[in-house]
Amino acid sequence: MNRTTLSLIAGTAALAAVTGFAAIAAPGASGGTTAKAAARLPVERTSLLCPQPSTSDLAETAYTSFTPVVEDAGDSGEASLVAVDGETDTEGADGGDEDSGSKKQKQSAKPVLAAKEPGKPVTGTADGGESPALIGTAEGRFAPGWTVQQTTEVDAGNGRGLLGTNCTAPDTEFWFPGASTTGDRTDYVHLTNPDDSAAVVDIELYGKDGALKTTAEEGVTVQPRSSEPVLLPTLTDASETDLTVHVSVRSGRVAAAVQALDDKLGGDWLAAAADPAGSLVLPGIPEDAAEVRLIAFVPGDRDADLKVRLASPTGLITPAGNETLHVKAGMTAAVDLGDVTRGEAGSLVLTPTDTSVPVVAAVRVVRGKGDGKETAFVPATRPVDTRASVADNRAKGTTLAVTAPEGAAEVKVTASAGSGGGTAVSKTYKIKGGTTQNVDVPVPSGLKGTYALTVEPVSGGPVYASRTLEAGTDGGAGFTVQTLPDDRGTVAVPEAEQDLSVLLR
C-alpha cells in the first residue's frame, strides 16, 4: 500500500472523528449513501531509489529527472535526489558538560538534482567509482508520473559500455531472470533501503536444476538509509549460466536491481521483471541484435509450456526451431534465439500453449562484433495503461519501440522540452495488431540537452513499449534498453459522503 493510499485512509478516519463517519453502501441498500464510481486522482508523493552506478574510476554518470504535465496535480510541490545517507546525525552539546545530555541534529546534503517544473527534464552528473546510491522524493505536482533515469558510460574494464536503469520505487518482492554466476560474469544485486529502520531481505537463487543452497539463509540486513551491493558468487559455489534471482523482504522495504558485468560482452543493469503471469510481453529487442537469449522461470509447483512468438513489423511469427519453451516448476530454463529479429523491430510474446501457469522472463541481447560486443537486457513488463515516460533521450541514438500484441492500437507520443531548451512536440501513431513498430520519434524543436518521451494510449488494444539508447564508448557502440511500464501516476479514490444522521441514532 503506498503512502498516498495511507494518507487517504487517515484523512477519512479524521473526518469520521469530527462528523460521524463517511458511509458507503451498495446500490439499493437501506441507510448510508449510495457508492459512486471511484475517481482517479494524481498521486501526491512518489519515492524512487537509484543504485550505486559503478565502482569504476572511469565511470561517467548522468541523472535525468522528469515529471509529465498532469491535470489536477496542483500548483506546488518539489522533487529531488540526495545521497542515500543524505541526512546524517551529528552530536551537539546541550549544556555545559557531557553529563547534561546531547541532542541530534539533522544535516541535509545538497541534492544531486532538484526539479524545477513539470514537463521539462532536469539533469545532474556524477563521475568516478565513489558515487553513492540515491534516494529521491517527489511531492505535489512533481509526484504523478515522476521518472528518473541513471545512465553510466564506462569506456574500459569489466562491464565496459553503456549501463542504464530507471530508478525504482521501494517494494517487497522482485524477480530477476537473466543473472549469472559463471567466471566471466560479475553480478551484484543492489539493495537500497530508504527508511529509518533496517530491512531484512531474503535472496533466493534458482538455476537449471532448481533452488541453490546459499550462504544467506538468515537474510541480508540493509541498514537504514543505506545501500548494500551483494556479489552473487559469494552466496553460492554453483556456477550457473542462467540464474533467476528472487528478492523478498521479511521486514521493511527496499529497491532492488541487478548489475550484470561481463569480461568480454560489456554490461548493463537487469531491471526486475513484471510479476509472474501466464502471458508476457518483452518489448523492443534491437533490430540489429546479434544474439538473443530468452530466460524464464516458474515460481509455482506446475510446469509451464510457452508458445514463443515474435511481434515483427508485419505481424506475429514463430521462430523456426524455437516454437515452444518448456519450463519446469522451480527451475530456470533458457534458449538461444540467435538473431531472431533479422534486421527488423521485434518484441517477444509468450503465451501458454494450453494451461496458463505464471512465469517470469527476460532476454539478454548482445550487439556488435568481436571486441566491440555489448550487452543489454529486456525484461517482461507491464502494459502502458494510461501513461509512461522515459528520460535521457538524445538528438541521436534514441529508438522507441511500441508493440500491440493483441489488437490494433493508437498511441500519442510526446517529446518534452529539452533540459537546456526547446519546445515540446507530440505525434500520434497507429500500431497494427500483432506488430512492433520502431516509431519515428518526435524531437523537440530547438532542442538543447536531453528530453523525455511520454507514451499515452489513445484507443485500441493494450500496448507495450521500450526505449533503446545508444552512445559511443571506446570499446564500441554502447547501448541500453529501458522498458516503459505504466507510471501508476493516479490512484482510485472512492467518493463518499458524511452521514450526519448517525449522531441522532
Phi, psi and omega per residue, in radians:
M1 nan 2.205 -3.092
N2 -1.459 2.990 -3.017
R3 -1.194 -0.503 3.099
T4 -1.075 -0.779 3.130
T5 -1.093 -0.739 3.121
L6 -1.073 -0.666 3.125
S7 -1.119 -0.703 3.133
L8 -1.124 -0.729 3.125
I9 -1.118 -0.758 -3.138
A10 -1.109 -0.674 3.119
G11 -1.118 -0.710 3.118
T12 -1.121 -0.709 3.139
A13 -1.108 -0.723 3.129
A14 -1.135 -0.676 3.113
L15 -1.115 -0.701 3.129
A16 -1.123 -0.614 -3.123
A17 -1.148 -0.473 -3.089
V18 -1.588 -0.733 -2.963
T19 -1.967 0.001 -3.079
G20 2.102 -1.722 2.913
F21 -2.854 2.831 3.110
A22 -1.604 2.003 -3.047
A23 -1.744 2.310 3.046
I24 -2.209 2.077 -3.111
A25 -2.125 2.731 3.103
A26 -1.181 2.648 3.116
P27 -0.947 2.281 3.103
G28 1.580 -0.152 -3.139
A29 -1.322 2.539 3.126
S30 -1.435 2.483 -3.116
G31 1.353 2.699 3.133
G32 1.340 -2.993 -3.094
T33 -2.069 2.401 3.142
T34 -1.081 2.274 -3.128
A35 -1.180 2.484 3.090
K36 -1.910 2.822 3.133
A37 -1.056 2.450 -3.118
A38 -1.182 2.358 3.056
A39 -1.523 2.625 3.084
R40 -1.798 2.077 -3.100
L41 -2.092 2.674 3.139
P42 -1.095 2.489 3.055
V43 -1.149 2.725 -3.060
E44 -1.856 -0.212 -3.134
R45 -2.660 2.376 3.122
T46 -2.363 2.397 3.084
S47 -2.046 2.382 3.083
L48 -2.349 2.582 3.126
L49 -2.256 2.372 3.139
C50 -1.953 2.247 -3.136
P51 -1.248 2.855 3.037
Q52 -1.008 2.164 -2.958
P53 -1.202 -0.667 -3.065
S54 -2.981 2.767 3.002
T55 -1.854 0.079 -3.123
S56 -1.431 2.371 3.072
D57 -1.174 -0.296 -3.128
L58 -1.549 -0.053 -3.033
A59 -1.204 2.369 3.022
E60 -2.189 2.035 -3.004
T61 -2.012 2.367 3.056
A62 -2.034 2.336 3.035
Y63 -1.937 2.368 3.119
T64 -2.300 2.140 3.136
S65 -1.857 2.408 -3.140
F66 -2.632 2.389 2.981
T67 -2.206 2.173 3.085
P68 -1.196 2.777 3.064
V69 -1.298 2.125 -3.065
V70 -2.169 2.281 3.103
E71 -1.106 2.580 3.076
D72 1.121 0.347 -3.132
A73 -1.514 -0.041 3.122
G74 1.540 -3.126 -3.058
D75 -1.969 -0.140 -3.071
S76 -2.126 2.982 3.119
G77 2.388 3.087 3.131
E78 -2.753 2.830 3.084
A79 -2.609 2.351 -3.131
S80 -2.720 2.817 3.063
L81 -2.084 2.310 3.074
V82 -2.288 2.835 3.080
A83 -1.017 2.604 -3.039
V84 -0.989 -0.515 3.047
D85 -1.836 0.656 -3.034
G86 -1.092 -0.377 3.027
E87 -1.977 2.055 -3.085
T88 -2.018 2.533 3.111
D89 -1.518 2.263 3.063
T90 -2.174 2.421 -3.128
E91 -1.430 2.376 3.090
G92 -2.318 2.518 -3.108
A93 -1.171 2.500 3.105
D94 -2.279 1.376 -3.080
G95 2.190 -2.940 -3.022
G96 -1.516 -0.326 -3.140
D97 -2.575 3.084 -3.054
E98 -1.121 -0.538 -3.087
D99 -1.273 -0.278 -3.098
S100 -1.383 -0.004 3.071
G101 1.823 3.036 3.117
S102 -2.544 2.871 3.108
K103 -2.378 2.684 3.134
K104 -1.778 2.374 3.130
Q105 -2.104 2.383 3.125
K106 -1.483 2.304 3.046
Q107 -2.027 2.103 -3.092
S108 -1.561 2.264 3.113
A109 -1.328 2.774 3.103
K110 -1.218 2.281 -3.131
P111 -1.090 2.538 3.019
V112 -1.154 -0.638 3.002
L113 -2.730 2.733 3.088
A114 -2.415 2.260 -3.103
A115 -1.174 2.603 -3.118
K116 -1.926 -0.706 3.125
E117 -2.791 2.512 3.067
P118 -1.067 2.618 3.106
G119 1.555 -0.086 3.136
K120 -2.357 2.168 -3.139
P121 -1.183 2.703 2.995
V122 -2.286 2.507 -2.985
T123 -2.152 2.768 3.030
G124 -2.583 2.850 -3.103
T125 -2.349 2.779 3.044
A126 -2.673 2.353 -3.096
D127 -2.106 2.679 3.075
G128 1.542 -3.132 -3.045
G129 -1.672 0.132 -3.120
E130 -1.785 0.051 -3.109
S131 -1.145 2.287 -3.073
P132 -1.499 2.982 2.931
A133 -1.168 2.734 -3.073
L134 -2.143 2.606 3.017
I135 -1.999 2.262 3.141
G136 -2.086 2.488 3.086
T137 -2.380 2.306 3.068
A138 -2.172 2.378 -3.125
E139 -2.287 2.774 3.073
G140 1.082 -2.300 -3.037
R141 -1.198 -0.248 3.123
F142 -1.585 -0.143 -3.028
A143 -1.342 -0.843 -3.033
P144 -1.198 2.083 3.112
G145 1.413 0.185 -3.111
W146 -1.094 2.326 3.104
T147 -2.393 2.565 3.090
V148 -2.316 2.224 3.096
Q149 -1.824 2.317 3.038
Q150 -1.966 2.037 -3.104
T151 -2.167 2.166 -3.082
T152 -2.141 2.311 3.075
E153 -1.923 2.176 3.104
V154 -2.147 2.052 -2.988
D155 -1.411 -0.349 -3.074
A156 -2.736 2.860 3.085
G157 1.661 -3.090 -3.139
N158 -1.052 2.195 3.133
G159 1.350 0.349 -3.128
R160 -1.075 2.678 -3.125
G161 2.310 -2.733 -3.135
L162 -1.884 2.085 -3.117
L163 -1.981 2.087 -3.100
G164 -2.279 2.566 3.067
T165 -2.715 2.577 2.943
N166 -1.422 2.231 3.055
C167 -1.096 2.464 -2.914
T168 -2.056 2.775 3.111
A169 -1.374 2.572 3.071
P170 -1.156 2.573 -3.100
D171 -2.698 -2.965 -3.087
T172 -2.094 -0.050 3.134
E173 -2.687 2.424 -3.130
F174 -2.537 2.532 3.077
W175 -2.124 2.321 -3.132
F176 -2.280 1.419 2.981
P177 -1.330 2.304 3.135
G178 2.142 -0.036 3.082
A179 -1.352 3.068 -3.100
S180 -2.761 2.685 3.045
T181 -2.175 0.357 3.110
T182 -1.263 2.902 -3.045
G183 -1.105 -0.462 -3.112
D184 -1.551 -0.010 3.136
R185 -2.007 2.499 3.018
T186 -2.205 1.693 -3.053
D187 -1.914 2.278 3.059
Y188 -2.040 2.494 2.902
V189 -1.795 2.092 -3.118
H190 -1.641 2.186 -3.139
L191 -2.023 2.136 -3.096
T192 -2.129 2.177 -3.096
N193 -1.862 2.020 -3.093
P194 -1.539 -0.127 -2.936
D195 -1.675 3.041 -3.091
D196 -1.593 0.128 3.051
S197 -2.251 2.701 -3.077
A198 -1.187 2.636 3.048
A199 -1.981 2.497 3.079
V200 -1.985 2.179 -2.953
V201 -2.174 2.336 3.007
D202 -1.691 2.365 3.056
I203 -2.070 2.009 3.125
E204 -1.919 2.447 -3.109
L205 -2.088 2.346 -3.122
Y206 -2.244 2.134 3.108
G207 -1.862 -2.810 -3.062
K208 -1.176 -0.377 -3.135
D209 -1.907 0.150 3.088
G210 2.029 -2.756 -3.062
A211 -1.153 2.447 3.101
L212 -1.747 2.494 3.044
K213 -1.251 2.291 -3.095
T214 -2.117 2.905 3.133
T215 -1.573 0.045 -3.071
A216 -1.955 0.806 -3.101
E217 -1.094 -0.522 -3.105
E218 -1.572 0.060 3.130
G219 1.561 2.879 3.114
V220 -1.887 2.204 3.117
T221 -1.608 2.184 3.089
V222 -1.905 2.010 -3.062
Q223 -1.130 2.796 -3.136
P224 -0.986 2.424 3.096
R225 0.796 0.998 3.139
S226 -2.617 2.968 3.127
S227 -2.261 2.465 -3.077
E228 -2.217 1.886 3.023
P229 -1.488 2.197 -3.105
V230 -1.977 2.044 3.130
L231 -1.310 2.107 -3.019
L232 -1.042 -0.716 3.129
P233 -1.085 -0.271 3.073
T234 -1.384 -0.177 -3.138
L235 -1.638 -0.331 -3.078
T236 -2.679 2.666 3.060
D237 -1.555 -0.165 -3.071
A238 -1.281 2.459 3.057
S239 -1.791 1.872 -3.060
E240 -2.097 2.180 3.103
T241 -1.211 -0.706 -3.106
D242 -2.161 2.051 -3.009
L243 -2.291 2.461 2.999
T244 -1.890 2.206 3.129
V245 -1.817 2.217 3.091
H246 -1.976 2.073 3.101
V247 -1.874 2.102 3.086
S248 -2.280 2.518 -3.012
V249 -1.846 2.124 3.089
R250 -1.308 -0.763 3.130
S251 -2.497 2.489 -3.098
G252 1.452 -2.669 3.132
R253 -2.743 2.692 3.137
V254 -2.537 2.896 2.849
A255 -1.812 2.511 -3.083
A256 -2.339 2.503 3.039
A257 -2.694 2.618 3.124
V258 -1.871 2.212 3.054
Q259 -1.724 2.005 -3.062
A260 -1.883 1.973 -3.089
L261 -2.039 2.255 -3.096
D262 -2.028 2.474 -3.116
D263 -1.086 -0.626 -3.043
K264 -2.038 -0.382 -3.007
L265 -1.892 0.336 3.130
G266 1.269 -2.703 -3.119
G267 -2.906 3.015 3.107
D268 -2.938 3.080 3.029
W269 -1.528 2.382 3.009
L270 -1.766 1.884 3.136
A271 -1.378 2.771 3.134
A272 -1.099 2.447 3.099
A273 -1.345 2.826 3.057
A274 -1.057 2.730 3.137
D275 -0.949 2.637 3.131
P276 -0.911 2.348 -3.129
A277 -2.671 2.787 -3.128
G278 -1.242 -0.557 3.111
S279 -2.180 2.436 -3.069
L280 -2.385 2.662 3.051
V281 -2.223 2.277 3.107
L282 -2.041 1.659 -2.921
P283 -1.528 2.552 2.920
G284 1.331 0.887 2.996
I285 -1.292 2.209 -3.081
P286 -0.934 2.464 -3.028
E287 -1.159 -0.439 -3.135
D288 -1.782 0.437 3.127
A289 -1.066 2.235 3.114
A290 -1.503 -0.564 3.136
E291 -2.420 2.301 3.077
V292 -2.255 2.091 -3.128
R293 -2.061 2.123 -3.131
L294 -1.648 2.245 3.107
I295 -2.123 2.286 -3.106
A296 -2.405 2.694 -3.116
F297 -2.549 2.481 3.096
V298 -1.889 1.984 -3.128
P299 -1.281 -0.419 -3.048
G300 -1.503 -2.789 -3.064
D301 -1.899 0.257 3.092
R302 -2.101 2.454 3.059
D303 -1.154 2.699 3.089
A304 -2.121 2.411 3.004
D305 -2.043 2.069 -3.016
L306 -1.970 2.404 2.973
K307 -1.510 2.201 -3.095
V308 -1.815 2.114 3.100
R309 -2.380 2.698 3.104
L310 -1.935 2.144 3.031
A311 -1.467 1.794 -3.100
S312 -1.680 3.127 3.095
P313 -1.118 -0.308 -3.104
T314 -1.890 -0.134 3.133
G315 2.508 -3.083 -3.127
L316 -1.386 2.234 3.101
I317 -2.246 2.733 -3.133
T318 -1.839 2.154 3.136
P319 -1.076 2.225 -3.124
A320 -1.060 2.232 3.132
G321 1.474 -0.148 3.135
N322 -2.309 0.847 -3.084
E323 -1.187 -0.584 -3.103
T324 -2.404 2.832 3.069
L325 -2.358 2.170 3.097
H326 -1.690 2.192 -3.119
V327 -2.106 2.026 3.138
K328 -1.317 2.574 -3.123
A329 -1.013 2.268 3.087
G330 1.311 0.181 -3.102
M331 -2.233 2.666 3.105
T332 -1.645 2.257 3.096
A333 -2.015 2.583 3.138
A334 -2.525 2.648 3.117
V335 -2.573 2.412 3.062
D336 -1.477 2.178 3.120
L337 -1.787 0.012 3.096
G338 1.124 -2.495 3.097
D339 -1.598 1.077 -2.981
V340 -1.059 -0.500 -3.102
T341 -1.358 -0.421 3.075
R342 0.856 0.833 3.033
G343 1.427 0.167 3.140
E344 -2.221 2.788 3.064
A345 -1.047 2.536 -3.128
G346 -2.815 2.643 3.052
S347 -2.389 2.464 3.086
L348 -1.476 2.362 3.094
V349 -2.116 2.051 -3.128
L350 -1.905 2.183 3.131
T351 -2.354 2.697 3.141
P352 -1.222 2.460 3.058
T353 -1.289 -0.483 3.138
D354 -2.551 -1.643 -3.131
T355 -1.363 2.355 -3.135
S356 -1.387 2.178 3.113
V357 -2.229 2.242 -3.124
P358 -1.084 2.323 3.113
V359 -2.387 2.850 2.951
V360 -2.130 2.660 -3.059
A361 -2.748 2.759 3.033
A362 -2.723 2.840 3.021
V363 -2.137 2.507 2.983
R364 -1.754 2.246 -3.085
V365 -2.008 2.308 3.069
V366 -2.066 2.268 3.059
R367 -2.105 2.843 3.070
G368 1.606 -3.111 -3.113
K369 -2.360 2.671 3.038
G370 0.952 -2.297 -3.120
D371 -1.291 -0.129 -3.120
G372 -1.678 0.211 -3.136
K373 -1.191 2.541 -3.132
E374 -2.436 2.688 -3.035
T375 -2.121 2.553 2.967
A376 -2.583 2.959 -3.109
F377 -2.234 2.532 3.045
V378 -2.201 1.789 3.093
P379 -1.442 2.771 2.972
A380 -1.050 2.556 -3.032
T381 -2.452 2.910 3.088
R382 -1.353 2.727 3.054
P383 -1.268 2.848 3.029
V384 -1.500 1.793 -3.121
D385 -1.409 -0.902 -3.113
T386 -2.020 -0.811 -3.036
R387 -2.935 2.578 3.028
A388 -2.617 2.515 -3.117
S389 -2.277 2.690 3.034
V390 -2.446 2.345 -3.058
A391 -1.792 3.116 3.108
D392 1.081 0.865 2.979
N393 -1.658 2.572 -3.060
R394 -2.113 2.872 -3.110
A395 -1.024 -0.547 3.099
K396 -2.234 2.592 3.043
G397 1.561 0.255 3.127
T398 -1.930 2.214 3.090
T399 -2.237 2.203 3.100
L400 -1.909 2.102 3.113
A401 -1.864 2.311 3.121
V402 -2.217 2.270 3.129
T403 -2.191 2.501 3.078
A404 -2.141 1.533 -2.956
P405 -1.233 -0.407 -3.027
E406 -1.836 -0.862 -3.118
G407 -2.614 2.912 -3.116
A408 -1.016 2.582 -3.114
A409 -2.544 2.741 3.050
E410 -2.124 2.324 -3.111
V411 -2.266 2.614 3.056
K412 -1.869 2.241 3.127
V413 -2.042 2.189 -3.133
T414 -2.006 2.214 2.997
A415 -1.667 2.124 -3.064
S416 -1.244 3.063 2.932
A417 -1.086 2.734 3.128
G418 -1.368 2.745 3.137
S419 -1.109 -0.457 3.122
G420 -1.955 0.044 3.139
G421 2.455 2.774 -3.115
G422 2.225 2.846 -3.067
T423 -1.978 2.341 -3.127
A424 -1.100 2.632 3.113
V425 -2.543 2.550 -3.136
S426 -2.156 2.676 3.104
K427 -2.595 2.530 -3.122
T428 -1.892 2.440 -3.105
Y429 -2.237 2.560 3.030
K430 -1.864 2.188 -3.121
I431 -1.943 2.127 3.135
K432 -1.218 2.587 3.136
G433 -1.047 2.396 3.118
G434 1.364 0.232 -3.083
T435 -2.163 2.875 2.972
T436 -2.134 2.364 3.110
Q437 -2.179 2.260 2.902
N438 -1.447 1.719 -2.983
V439 -1.311 2.725 3.093
D440 -1.330 1.660 -2.979
V441 -1.105 2.259 3.037
P442 -1.220 2.539 3.129
V443 -2.125 2.328 -3.136
P444 -0.978 2.423 3.085
S445 -1.222 2.384 -3.112
G446 1.192 0.548 -3.043
L447 -1.048 2.315 2.942
K448 -2.302 2.231 -3.114
G449 1.510 -2.610 -3.140
T450 -1.890 2.935 -3.122
Y451 -2.471 2.956 3.130
A452 -1.926 2.660 3.046
L453 -2.004 2.323 3.098
T454 -2.116 2.236 -3.126
V455 -1.912 2.247 3.133
E456 -2.312 2.071 3.059
P457 -1.098 2.425 3.112
V458 -1.813 -0.770 -3.135
S459 -2.828 2.935 3.043
G460 1.624 -2.805 -3.063
G461 -1.354 3.134 -3.125
P462 -1.124 2.573 3.122
V463 -2.215 2.596 3.094
Y464 -2.227 2.664 -3.074
A465 -2.602 2.738 2.997
S466 -2.639 2.778 3.121
R467 -2.115 2.266 3.010
T468 -1.806 2.249 3.126
L469 -2.043 2.269 3.120
E470 -2.009 2.487 3.056
A471 -2.676 2.440 -3.086
G472 -1.238 2.430 2.987
T473 -2.255 2.872 -3.107
D474 -1.098 -0.449 -3.122
G475 -1.558 0.054 -3.096
G476 2.332 -3.083 -3.098
A477 -1.332 1.939 3.112
G478 -1.399 2.649 3.088
F479 -2.654 2.752 3.087
T480 -2.587 2.637 -3.100
V481 -2.181 2.261 3.025
Q482 -2.113 2.274 3.062
T483 -1.377 2.834 -3.120
L484 -2.111 1.323 3.040
P485 -1.227 2.787 3.110
D486 -0.941 2.431 -3.034
D487 -1.400 -0.100 3.121
R488 0.857 0.777 -3.092
G489 -1.440 -0.036 3.083
T490 -2.196 2.775 3.128
V491 -2.329 2.497 3.127
A492 -1.328 2.210 -3.136
V493 -2.144 1.878 -3.141
P494 -1.177 2.498 3.083
E495 -1.414 2.452 3.140
A496 -2.498 2.646 3.098
E497 -2.176 2.596 3.137
Q498 -1.327 2.346 3.091
D499 -1.831 1.581 -3.087
L500 -1.280 -0.203 -3.118
S501 -1.136 -0.357 -3.139
V502 -1.104 -0.401 -3.131
L503 -1.251 -0.292 -3.103
L504 -1.773 -0.071 -3.077
R505 -1.475 nan nan
